Amino acid sequence: MARMLIADDNRRMTEILADYARREGYTVDIVYDGQAALDRFKAEPADVVLLDVMMPKIDGFTVCREIRRISLVPVLMITARSEDADRIMGLDIGADDYIVKPFSPAEVMARVRAIMRRLDLSDTESNDSENDYVLGSLQINMDRAEVRISGQEVSLTHRERELLWLLASSPGRVFSRDELIDRLWGFDYEGDLRTVDSHIKRLRAKLELYDHEDWTLSTVRGQGYKLKTT
């Protein structure tokens, strides 16, 4: 049974979210401060994390950053603050989604389902080769959740791996921000288009740590992004 960790100091909200999660088959752990969230995750890693930004002891950004050091588990940030800077920070440190209060528990669970469906895509493919892609020095295996450059494994979040897979599967094709949002976040996503820019920036920084002279992740000004061979 999948495990969900909910970390928020609003006890009523956590109980409501936990009730919805249990209805969908999750085992739920609830904590009320950032340090407890981090300790619980290290003791018993969850399959998905709902993480409030403003919590006692350690804030959600710090918890997310620490989780990302040890795991690629989906993390959804929850906050009452709607400033773009906060959204961008959450995405830059590795959050998979960012939900602003007030929200409905049904919306939260819908976003969780969307993320988990993407994680399960490799299990529903009819052929392993459809999830195995090679482009020069770049190797992507979605079944094993692995990305390698010249044989060296690259640590990416699930969303970053999906983004790289989509771009690499159509080398040279320009994907607009709108199209990337529709393909990866869903057509009903209501967040900022700069979500794409934040993920591209973080993905590019990770890729640039490895030599790959035969391809490059490029920005096409005014149009979007593409991965092209060189």
Secondary structure, DSSP 8 states (H G I E B T S, - for coil): --EEEEE-S-HHHHHHHHHHHHHTT-EEEEESSHHHHHHHHHHS--SEEEEESS-SSS-HHHHHHHHHHH----EEEEES---HHHHHHHHHTT-SEEEESS--HHHHHHHHHHHHHHHTHHHH-S-GGGGEEEETTEEEETTTTEEEETTEE----HHHHHHHHHHHTSTT--B-HHHHIIIII-TT--S-THHHHHHHHHHHHHHTTS--TTEEEEEETTTEEEEEE-
